[in-house]
Amino acid sequence: MAIRNRNLDDGRLGEILDELVEGQLSGVASITQNGETVTFRGPAEIERQIVAVEREIQRREDLAAGITRRRSFVSYPRTSKGWH
């Protein structure tokens, strides 16, 4: 179950990030949000949620500062034809 980051205010989002990092460091695989306990399957899932929360915090900071970030994608050919 993922934590719904966009529904939270900035203060609570920071608290959740702190709880996730603390849980990751101490080996605890669950946190409580709004009276509901979220249990993670493993360290990789906790890490993904930490990255998602950090990304949401960065998005909000960029929005407040008027910064627009666009993702660019680069594709590379997957064939060896023509490449020597």
N, C-alpha and C positions, 0 to 999 in steps of 0.2 A: 504494500500500500504506500503510495507516494504522499508526501506532505504537499498540500496545496499552498504554494508560496505566495501567489498573487492575492489571496484573500486576507493575508496577514498585514498588520501595520509594521512599520520599519523597526520599532522596538522589539516586537515579538519575533520578527524574523532574525534579528541579531541574537536573541535569546536561544532560538532553535539552533542556530549555527553553533553557538557555544555548547549547547547540550549535545549536539552531534559530535563535535570534536572531542569533548570530554568523554562521551560514551565510547568513541573509537579508541581513545588512548587507554581507557580503563577496561576495555573488553566487553562493555555492556552493549547488548544488541537491541535495546529498545529505548524509546523516549515517550513521554506523555505530552499530548497536545490537545488542549480544550477538553480535558477529561477522558480522552481516548488514548490508549497506548498503541504506539506503532512499533512493531517488532520487525527487525531486519533479518534477512537470511544469512548474512555474512558480512565480512569487512568490505568486500567490493561494493555491495549495495549501499552501505553506509557512506563510502567514499563518493559514489554517484550522487547521493542525496546532498552531501556537503558541497560538491561541485555545482549542483543545481541551485542551492541556496545562495552560494557565492555569486553565481551568474545573475540571479534575481536581484541581489543587492547592487551589483555593478550596473544592471539595467536601470534600476531606480536612480542611482547616483548620476548616471549619464543623462537620463531624462530630466532630472532636476537642473543639470548643468547645460542642457540644450545640445548635448552631443548625440549625434546619430552614428551608430556603428552598423555597417553593412557587412554581411558575410560574403566572401567571394570564394568561388570554387574553381579549382584548377583541375582539369582532367588531362591525363597523360595516356598516350596510346599503349595498348596492351599487346602489341604485336611487335615482332622483331623485323618485319619487312621494311626495308629501306634504311634501317639503322645499322651502320657498320662500325 
